[in-house]
């Protein structure tokens, strides 16, 4: 199993509602991607004050690498990803992706 963790530094002009709308859209891909087991998103609570720039994020659980790659190449994911990149400070530099085998 894999955990696909994504941490996002949105530009400040976007409201939480706008940020949530983009992040919630990634869950819609699950209907088309077998092996996408779980999706959750939300604001970074940052209790340790270690990552204040990355105020939002999401975690997707995949059955295996093939499921993650199917998700990554899904047209809806690619469109949402492009929108999210455009909303981030520094574009791609405003996103951290961490894939963890569990």
C-alpha positions in Angstrom: 0.0 0.0 0.0 1.1 3.6 -0.7 0.3 6.9 0.9 0.5 9.8 -1.5 1.0 12.9 0.6 0.8 16.3 -1.0 1.4 19.6 0.9 0.4 22.9 -0.8 1.5 26.5 -0.4 -1.4 28.4 -2.0 -1.1 32.1 -2.8 -2.8 34.2 -0.1 -5.5 35.7 -2.4 -7.3 32.3 -2.5 -9.9 31.8 0.2 -10.2 28.6 2.1 -13.3 27.8 0.2 -11.5 28.1 -3.1 -8.6 26.0 -1.9 -11.0 23.3 -0.6 -12.9 23.2 -3.9 -9.7 22.3 -5.7 -8.6 19.8 -3.1 -12.0 18.2 -2.9 -12.0 17.7 -6.7 -9.2 15.1 -6.4 -11.6 12.7 -4.6 -13.8 12.6 -7.7 -11.0 10.7 -9.5 -11.6 7.7 -7.2 -14.6 6.5 -9.1 -12.4 6.0 -12.2 -9.3 4.6 -10.5 -9.4 1.1 -9.1 -7.1 0.8 -6.2 -7.6 4.4 -4.9 -8.7 3.4 -1.4 -9.0 6.6 0.6 -8.7 10.3 0.2 -8.7 13.1 2.8 -7.7 16.8 2.7 -7.7 19.8 5.0 -5.7 22.6 6.5 -2.3 22.0 8.1 -2.7 22.3 11.9 1.1 22.5 12.2 1.1 21.9 16.0 4.9 21.9 16.0 5.2 25.1 13.8 7.5 23.3 11.3 5.7 24.0 8.0 3.7 27.2 8.2 4.0 27.9 4.5 2.2 24.7 3.6 -1.2 25.5 4.9 -3.2 22.8 3.1 -2.7 19.3 2.0 -4.1 15.9 1.2 -3.3 12.2 1.5 -4.4 9.5 -0.9 -4.1 5.8 -0.1 -3.4 3.5 -3.0 -3.4 -0.3 -3.3 -0.2 -0.2 -5.3 2.1 1.8 -7.6 0.0 1.0 -10.7 -3.1 2.6 -9.0 -1.0 5.7 -8.1 0.2 6.0 -11.7 -3.3 5.5 -13.1 -4.4 8.4 -10.8 -1.5 10.5 -11.8 -2.3 10.1 -15.5 -6.0 10.5 -15.2 -7.3 13.5 -17.2 -9.3 14.9 -14.3 -6.3 14.7 -12.0 -4.1 16.4 -14.6 -6.6 19.3 -15.0 -7.0 19.8 -11.3 -3.2 19.6 -10.8 -2.7 22.3 -13.4 -5.3 24.5 -11.6 -3.6 23.8 -8.2 -0.1 24.6 -9.6 -1.5 28.0 -10.9 -2.8 28.8 -7.4 0.5 28.0 -5.6 3.3 30.3 -4.6 6.0 29.6 -7.2 3.9 27.2 -9.2 5.3 23.7 -8.8 7.7 25.0 -6.1 4.7 25.6 -3.9 3.9 21.8 -3.7 5.7 19.0 -1.9 4.8 15.4 -2.8 5.9 12.5 -0.6 5.0 8.9 -1.5 5.3 6.5 1.4 5.1 2.7 1.3 3.1 1.4 4.3 
